[in-house]
């Protein structure tokens, strides 16, 4: 009963957060895919538009499972924290300031590494058809694709936080920033348009993935597995060799050049 009571107490906050995230995705879709569709037509990554009502409907249904799993996951984290099992904390003085100031960057690197290897595992033939295929049913991606996952994939991609929090101090604001970064990065990866400027891959920004980078993963399938950074793909040779050429082609397209 005590466990159920805690779940009910935390449910409004978790629902509010999930609802806000979903409203942002809806807003991005309506603005980019509807309101500015003609103005941004040269910014589209995939020339052939394969997104139809059937795909959107499927993605909406999948997103309900994703949000439900996310709610349960948030509850588990809060429960473990309240019971004193984790080193998740809110008082900045509870642990050395290093963990508060550098936590986000550490979490981002861990999240990127975890995502890369789990993502590659999900592409294993014996696993793919049962789990990751749900996400890859969307060949031409849009903002709703960012929440279209099999429920198990949602758990697999975020579960690193629980064992890590048992041993490593995790400052709540740093976790919050990671969550915001991950959410926005996920939308960026699936928006279907390239908003990074032409100079992006000629600067330090080239370490990061772009919308084109992940879009190519959906259209070509076996490569570009990274989420935040290109580092693992480049180290292990899993980045598509024509990625930068494709990025530059879209930049020329944006400027009206062949």
N, C-alpha and C positions, 0 to 999 in steps of 0.2 A: 504493500500500500504506500509505503514511504517513497518507493521508487516511482510509482505512478503519480504521486503528488508532485514530486519534483519535475517530472515530465510536463505535467499540466501547467506548472508555474512558469516554465521556460518556453512553452509552446508559443505564446503570443509574440515574444521577441524573435524567435526563430522564424515564425510565419511572416512577420513583418519584414525581416531581412530577405527572405526568399521572394516575397511579393515585390519588394523594391527592385531586386535584381531582375525579375521577370519583366517588370514595367520598363526598365532600361533597355532590355533586349527588344521589346515591342517597339519602343520609341526609335531605336536605331534602325529597325527594319522599316518602319513607316517613313522615316526621313530619307534614308539612303536608297531603299528599294522602290519606294513609291513617289514621294515628293520630289526627290532630286534625280530620279531615274534617267531622264533625258540629259540633264546637265552633266551627269557623271558617267554617261555611257562609254566614254573612252577610258574610264578608270576601271571598268570591269575586267577581271582577270580571265575568266572563261568567256570566250566570244559567244559560244552557243549556250543560250539560256535553257537549262534543263530543269529548272525549279518549277514545279506545278503544284496545284492545290493538294494532290495526293501526297506529295512529299511533305508539304507544310503540315498537313493533318497528322501524318506519321510522326513527325518531329515533335509536334505538340503533345501527342500521347506519350512518347518516350520521355519528354521533359517532365511530365508529372511523376514518373517513377524516379527520375533523377532528383527532383526536388524533395520527394518523400525520403529517399535514402539520405540526402543531405541533412534533412531535419533530424533524423535518427542519429546521424554521425555527430552533429552539433550537440545533441543531448548527451551522447556517450562521453564526449570530451568534457562537457560541463560536469557531468556526474563524477567522472574520475578525478577532476580537479577538486570538486567539493569534498570528495571522500579522502583527499590527501594523497592519492596514488601518483599524481604527476608533479612536475616542477613548473607547471604553468602558474604565473604570478602576475599581480597587478601593481604591487608596491615596488617602485623602481629601486628602492633601497634594500630589497630583500636579498638580492644577489649583486655581485660586482656590476658596475655600469656597462662593462663590455658587452654583457648579454643583452642589454636593452638597446644600446647604440648600434651594435653589429649584428644583432639577431636577424633582422630582416634579410640582410645579404647572405647570411649563412643558410637561412631557411630557403631562400630563392635558389641557391646552388644545389641544395639537397633535393628540393622539389623538381628542379630541372633534370637532375641525374636520375632520380627515381622514375620520373615520367618517361624518360628516354628508354630505360631498360624494361619497364613494365609494358610500354607501348610496343617494343619489339617482341616481347613475349606474347602479347595479345595477337600478333600477326602470325604466330605459329599455326600451321594448318590444323592441328588438333584442337586448338582453342578458338581460332578466329571465327569459324562458322557459328559458334555458340554464343559468342560475346561481342567481339569487336565489329562484326559484320553489321550490327545494328547501326553503328555510327557511319560506316562506309556505304550504307545504302544511299547516303547523300553524296553523290559524286560532285555535283555543283552545289557549293555550300552557301548558306545565308545565315543571318544572326540566330535563327532558331536551331540551326545545327549545333550551336555551341552547348546546348543542353540535351541533345539527342544521343543518349548513351544507354547501353544495357546497364541495369542496376549494379551488376557485379563490377563492371568497369569503373563506375563511380566510386565504389568502395576501394578497388585496387589502386586507383590513381592517387587517392588521398590518405590511405591508411598509414603511411609512414609517420604521420604526426603522432599517433598514439604511442608506439614503442619509443620513439625519439623523445617524447615529452616525459617519459618515465626516468630518464637519466640526464637530460640536458635542460637547463633553465630556459623557459620560453615566455618572454614578456608579452602580455596580451596585446598591447598596441602594435608590437612588431608583427604578431600573427595577423592582426587586423589589416595592416598594410599589405602583407603577403596575400591575404584573401582578396583585397581590392585589386591588387596587381594581377593576380591570377584570373580574376573575373574579366577585367578589361582586356587582358592579353588573349583570353579565350574568344572574346567577341571579335577582336582584331583579326585573329587567325581565321575566323569563319565568316567575316563580313562579305567576302566575295569581291571586294574592291581593294585596290592598292592605294593607300593614303600616305605612305612614306614618300618623302621627296626623292628626286633623282640622285642626289648626292649621298643618300643614306648608306649605300654599300661601298662608298669611297671614304667613309669616316669610321670612327669607333663603333658607330651603330651597326656595322656589318657583323658584329658579334651576335646581334639579336636576330631572331627570326622575323620575317615580315609576313604579311597576309599572303603574298605570292608563294612564299616558302611552304606554308602549310597547305595552301590550295593545291599545289603540285602534288602533295602527298595524297590528297583525295582523288585527283585525276590520274595519277601515275602509280599510286599504291605502295610500291616497295622502295621507300626512301624518304628523306626529310622527316625523321621521326621526332626531332627535338621540339620542345614547346616554347621555352623562353629564349634559349641561346642555340647557336649553330655549332657550338664547340664539339659535342659528342659526335654529331654527324660528320664533321670534318675530320676529326681524329680517327674515326673508324671507317671512313669512306662510304658512308651511307647517304651522303647528300647528292642529289641529282647534279650531274656535272654541268647541265645547262641552266641551273638555277639563276645565276647572276645574269646570263644572257636573256633569260625570260623576264627577269626584273627590269632590265634596261629596255627591253622591247615594249613593256607596258608603259614605262616612263616616256618613251618616244610617242607611243600611242596617245598618252595623256596630252601631249603637246601638239597633236595633230600631224605628227610625222610618220611616214611609212616605216 
